[in-house]
Every structure is written in C-alpha cells, then in structure tokens.
C-alpha cells in the first residue's frame, strides 16, 4: 500500500510503500495524533518517524494489487 505524508513547512511529501493494511495505517496515525510520533515501516524494513505535530496530511492509497508481468 502506498502512503503519502505531507509535512508542514516542507515542500515535498514523503512516499512510503508499506505492507500494512489501510486499517492498520489508520490506527497508527490515530494513535500518533493523540500525541507523539508517527512511526511506519516500509516494505524494505526502513522506519519513517515523523513528529505528529508536524503532520499536514496523510493520503492512504489502495491496497496493493497483484502485479502482472516482471516485478521486483
């Protein structure tokens, strides 16, 4: 699933590809907004940590669909 994160006072958005479901991402974002940090792990195992007070928006894409053809 692809997630785009807008951060206040930063012109570029963060693009994160994760194996989490949309419900798991929503739960993680909701918990972060209560105070603290947004902590996500991408498909390659890298962690992305953003202070919740700096979040501008979160765009949660569709669930990953099975790819056709050659892939990584």
Long-range contacts (C-beta under 8 A, 24 or more apart in sequence): 1-25, 1-60, 1-61, 1-62, 1-63, 1-64, 2-61, 2-62, 2-64, 3-40, 3-58, 3-59, 3-60, 3-61, 4-57, 4-58, 4-59, 4-61, 5-38, 5-48, 5-50, 5-55, 5-57, 5-58, 5-59, 6-55, 6-56, 6-57, 6-58, 6-59, 7-50, 7-54, 7-55, 7-56, 8-54, 8-55, 8-56, 9-54, 13-59, 14-48, 14-50, 16-40, 16-42, 16-48, 17-42, 17-43, 18-42, 18-43, 19-43, 21-63, 22-60, 22-63, 25-58, 25-60, 26-60, 29-58
